[in-house]
Amino acid sequence: MRLHLVHIISILFVSQSALIAQEAIDTITLQDSIIVTPDTIQKQIDEKLVSIIGVGDIMLGTNFPHPKYMPPQNGDSLMKGLYPFLSDASISFGNLEGAYSDSLPITKRCQDTANCYAFRSPNFLFKHIADAGFDVLSMANNHSGDLGVPGRLNTIEQIEKAGLSHVGLLEYPSIVIERDSVKFGFCAFAPIRGTCDINDTEEAIRIVESLNDRCDVTVVSFHGGAEGSKYENLTREREMFLGEDRGNVYEFARKMIDAGADVILGHGPHVLRAVDLYKDRFIIYSLGNFCTYSRMKVSGINGLAPILKVFTNKKGEFKKAEVISCKQIKGLGTRIDKLNKAALKLKELTLSDIPEAKLKISTEGIITPTN
């Protein structure tokens, strides 16, 4: 009797399942045939998007040459409102402009300390960078050596103590980080002693090729090009600034992509520059400044501070990008800009400097390939 009851229940269950299945068939249009192959599955895996956030220069305050260049409230409000945006990606990257120490002496040669741009950020300020959600920081810039080797070592200590990674110094040219089964490779270059040289193309290619062999998505940062609002336009030529060879960033970006790079994030000019697409790989030639509390201009175009979110598939092929327009407000820090001026400026510069770029930029800051 017990077995017979079980049998009856089983029949009822199967009948009910059949009715549910039939109802589902009645409400959807089935394809004539669906063939699932290993290639189909692999394509679906490859098309799953990953995201990389990139921002411009970060320098939250300096106690040199005077404590007046330090932010109020210990810097607590400089970019706190942006934390949800900065951490909303597979991985987040920024350019760490300056060195960290409470009191190490400045080694940069300064005839007039009032007009000497050397940055010494006290150690306690670094917590804001860690809290913001950054994962990787570039030290390949012209201020990471402001406190000499001791300053670089102390800065590295702050970064690693917070659980973050860094790239760009000769001793630390690259890093590989795995997130959700995707391996991201990062490297960074600058025309500065002690950093990986943007003008040593052969070595840069070797670094990128090595990363590409080990990673799914390879991100290259550079600190190059002339500085200031007069240099927002891309020249496609070698740029000299204050007697220093700042490289040909247009040519450099393409050579890095030829070597295996997937995303190129530019820094250095302190203002925005155009975006570009080469071999289905995304380039921005300068992200400008992101959060530079003191000793840097934040008016007009100098204050545009976008958060760039680049989406690629697992092969590194560009799919889209989002520009979250922000601006710096003197004495306050970085805030969302409801007028979307950073996105509009990127659109303007791209149409002007790289009109052949196969990219569409909306006024809301969505960047998509045109083919």
Residue pairs with C-beta under 8 A, 6 or more apart in sequence:
45 314
46 313
46 314
46 315
47 313
47 314
48 313
48 314
49 311
49 312
49 313
49 319
50 90
50 179
50 180
50 182
50 184
50 217
50 311
50 312
50 313
50 314
51 88
51 89
51 90
51 91
51 309
51 310
51 311
51 312
52 89
52 90
52 91
52 92
52 93
52 184
52 217
52 219
52 263
52 309
52 310
52 312
53 85
53 86
53 88
53 89
53 91
53 92
53 93
53 307
53 308
53 309
53 310
54 92
54 93
54 94
54 221
54 263
54 265
54 284
54 287
54 308
54 310
55 86
55 92
55 93
55 94
55 95
55 287
55 290
55 291
55 305
55 306
55 307
55 308
56 94
56 95
56 267
56 270
56 286
56 287
56 288
56 289
56 290
56 305
56 306
57 95
57 97
57 141
57 267
57 270
57 287
57 288
57 289
57 290
57 292
57 296
58 94
58 95
58 96
58 97
58 129
58 137
58 290
58 291
58 292
59 97
59 98
59 119
59 121
59 143
59 291
59 292
59 293
59 294
59 295
59 296
60 71
60 75
60 78
60 121
60 125
60 128
60 129
60 291
60 293
61 69
61 70
61 71
61 75
61 121
61 122
61 125
61 293
61 294
62 69
62 70
62 98
62 118
62 119
62 120
62 121
62 294
62 295
63 69
63 70
63 102
63 120
63 121
63 122
64 106
64 113
64 118
64 119
64 120
65 113
65 114
65 116
65 118
69 293
69 294
69 295
70 122
70 293
70 294
71 78
71 125
71 293
71 294
71 333
72 331
74 124
74 125
75 125
75 128
75 293
75 333
76 128
77 332
77 333
78 128
78 291
78 293
78 332
78 333
78 334
79 86
79 128
79 132
79 290
79 291
79 333
79 334
80 128
80 131
81 335
81 336
82 132
82 307
82 326
82 334
82 335
82 336
83 131
83 132
83 133
85 307
85 324
86 92
86 132
86 133
86 134
86 307
87 132
87 133
88 309
89 309
90 179
90 180
90 182
90 184
91 135
91 136
91 177
91 179
91 184
92 133
92 134
92 135
92 136
93 134
93 135
93 136
93 137
93 138
93 186
93 219
93 221
93 265
94 129
94 134
94 136
94 137
94 138
94 290
95 137
95 138
95 141
95 221
95 223
95 267
95 287
95 290
96 129
96 137
96 138
96 139
96 141
96 144
96 155
96 159
96 166
97 119
97 141
97 143
97 144
97 292
98 119
98 120
98 121
98 143
98 144
98 146
99 119
99 120
99 121
99 143
99 144
99 145
99 146
99 147
99 151
99 152
99 154
99 155
100 120
100 121
100 122
100 123
100 125
100 126
100 151
100 154
100 155
100 158
101 120
101 121
101 122
101 123
101 147
101 150
101 151
101 154
101 155
102 122
102 123
104 120
104 147
104 148
104 150
104 151
104 154
105 147
105 148
106 116
106 118
106 120
106 146
106 147
107 145
107 146
107 147
107 148
107 151
108 116
108 118
108 145
108 146
110 116
110 118
117 143
117 295
118 143
118 146
119 143
119 146
119 295
120 146
120 147
120 151
123 154
123 158
126 158
126 159
126 162
127 162
129 137
129 162
129 164
130 162
130 163
130 164
134 164
135 164
135 165
135 177
136 164
136 165
136 166
136 167
136 175
136 177
136 186
137 159
137 164
137 165
137 166
137 167
138 166
138 167
138 168
138 188
138 221
138 223
138 267
139 152
139 155
139 156
139 166
139 167
139 168
139 169
139 172
139 188
139 195
140 167
140 168
140 169
140 188
140 189
140 190
140 192
140 195
140 196
140 221
140 222
140 223
141 168
141 190
141 192
141 195
141 223
141 267
141 268
142 190
142 192
142 223
144 151
144 152
144 155
144 168
144 169
144 192
144 194
144 195
145 151
145 152
145 192
145 193
145 194
147 154
152 169
152 194
156 166
156 172
159 165
159 166
160 166
165 175
165 177
165 186
166 172
166 175
167 173
167 174
167 175
167 186
167 187
167 188
167 221
168 187
168 188
168 189
168 190
168 195
168 196
168 221
169 194
169 195
169 196
170 194
170 195
170 196
173 187
173 196
173 207
174 185
174 186
174 187
174 207
174 210
174 211
175 185
175 186
175 187
176 183
176 184
176 185
176 186
176 211
176 214
176 215
177 183
177 184
177 186
178 184
182 216
182 217
182 314
183 214
183 215
183 216
183 217
184 215
184 216
184 217
184 218
184 219
185 211
185 212
185 214
185 215
185 217
185 218
185 219
186 211
186 218
186 219
186 220
186 221
187 196
187 207
187 208
187 211
187 218
187 219
187 220
187 221
188 195
188 196
188 220
188 221
188 222
188 223
189 195
189 196
189 197
189 198
189 204
189 220
189 221
189 222
189 223
189 224
189 252
190 196
190 197
190 198
190 222
190 223
190 224
190 268
191 197
191 198
191 199
191 223
191 224
191 244
191 245
191 246
191 247
192 223
195 223
196 203
196 204
196 207
197 203
197 204
198 204
198 222
198 223
198 224
198 246
198 247
198 249
198 252
199 245
199 247
201 252
201 255
204 252
204 255
204 256
204 259
205 255
205 256
205 259
208 218
208 220
208 256
208 259
208 260
208 261
209 259
209 260
211 218
211 260
212 218
212 259
212 260
212 261
213 260
216 314
216 315
216 316
217 262
217 263
217 312
217 314
217 316
218 260
218 261
218 262
218 263
218 316
219 261
219 262
219 263
219 264
219 265
220 253
220 256
220 261
220 263
220 264
220 265
221 264
221 265
221 266
221 267
222 247
222 249
222 252
222 253
222 264
222 265
222 266
222 267
222 268
223 267
223 268
224 239
224 246
224 247
224 249
224 252
224 266
224 268
225 231
225 239
225 241
225 246
225 247
225 249
225 266
225 268
225 269
225 273
225 285
225 286
226 239
226 240
226 241
226 246
226 269
227 241
227 268
227 269
227 270
228 269
228 270
228 271
229 271
229 297
229 300
229 301
229 302
231 239
231 241
231 269
231 271
232 269
232 271
232 272
232 273
232 286
232 301
232 349
233 273
233 349
233 352
233 353
234 249
234 250
234 273
234 274
234 285
234 349
234 353
234 354
235 250
236 248
236 250
236 251
237 248
237 250
238 245
238 246
238 247
238 248
239 246
239 247
239 248
239 249
240 246
246 268
249 266
249 268
249 285
250 285
253 264
253 266
253 276
253 278
253 283
253 285
254 278
256 264
257 264
257 278
257 279
257 281
257 283
258 279
261 281
262 281
262 282
262 312
262 315
262 316
262 317
262 318
263 281
263 282
263 283
263 310
263 312
263 316
263 318
264 281
264 282
264 283
264 284
265 284
265 287
265 308
266 273
266 283
266 284
266 285
266 286
266 287
267 286
267 287
268 286
269 286
269 288
270 286
270 288
270 289
270 296
270 297
270 302
271 286
271 288
271 289
271 301
271 302
271 304
272 286
272 287
272 288
272 301
272 304
272 306
272 342
272 345
272 346
272 349
273 284
273 285
273 286
273 349
273 353
274 284
274 285
274 346
274 349
274 350
274 352
274 353
274 354
274 357
275 282
275 283
275 284
275 285
275 321
275 346
275 350
275 354
275 357
275 359
275 361
275 367
276 282
276 283
276 284
276 285
276 350
276 354
276 357
276 359
277 283
277 318
277 357
277 358
277 359
277 369
280 317
280 318
280 369
281 316
281 317
281 318
282 310
282 312
282 318
282 321
284 308
284 346
287 306
287 308
288 301
288 302
288 304
288 305
288 306
288 342
289 296
289 298
289 302
289 303
289 305
289 328
290 305
290 307
290 326
290 334
291 305
291 328
291 333
291 334
292 298
292 328
293 333
296 302
297 303
298 328
298 329
298 330
299 330
301 345
302 328
303 327
303 328
303 329
304 325
304 326
304 327
304 337
304 341
304 342
304 345
305 326
305 327
305 328
305 334
305 342
306 323
306 324
306 325
306 326
306 342
306 343
306 346
306 365
307 323
307 324
307 326
308 321
308 322
308 323
308 324
309 321
309 322
309 323
309 324
310 318
310 321
311 318
311 319
311 320
311 321
311 322
312 318
312 319
313 319
318 369
319 369
320 366
320 367
320 368
320 369
321 366
321 367
322 365
322 366
322 367
323 340
323 342
323 343
323 346
323 361
323 365
323 366
323 367
324 336
324 365
325 336
325 337
325 339
325 340
325 341
325 342
325 343
325 344
325 365
326 334
326 335
326 336
326 337
326 342
327 334
327 335
327 337
327 341
327 342
328 334
328 335
329 335
340 363
340 364
340 365
342 365
343 361
343 362
343 363
343 364
343 365
344 363
346 361
346 365
346 367
347 361
347 363
350 357
350 359
350 361
358 369
358 370
358 371
359 367
359 368
359 369
359 370
360 367
360 368
360 369
360 370
361 367
